[in-house]
Amino acid sequence: MDDHASCETTDDYDVRQWDTREGCEVRQILDRVADKWSLLVIALLDCRSLRFSELRREIDGVSQRMLSVTLRHLERDGLVSRTVHPVVPPRVDYALTPLGRTLHETIKALVTWTEDHQQEIAEARAAYDRGREMMDA
């Protein structure tokens, strides 16, 4: 049986159309929420709101500019809320919105899958690398 035949459904789901359907923003949204900085921000905001400086400290390697852009995009998409407190110096807190919390559940499932299959992936990578080395020799 063809592997793809088992994936056929009667709904309108067709991965090949993500980039071509008029007005479809699926690809754009996936690119946004699946990038490494967004995934980390969403994961960190799961339990509590955090200030910008706390997020920056927790996310190794993110620049101030990249974190600002990421938070702005997540806020625009309705996944993160931004609360400015009228104090001196100004304090800004970021938190997941209800929509962002639903995405966190999906991210958690992806992380769990990765943890469950990391050994298999490591073995596949090693086998691939051995094969490449033999081809290059």
Secondary structure, DSSP 8 states (H G I E B T S, - for coil): --TTGGG--SSS--GGGTTTSTT--HHHHHHHHTSHHHHHHHHHTSSS-EEHHHHHHHSTT--HHHHHHHHHHHHHTTSEEEEEE--SS-EEEEEE-HHHHHHHHHHHHHHHHHHHHHHHHHHHHHHHHHHHHHHH-
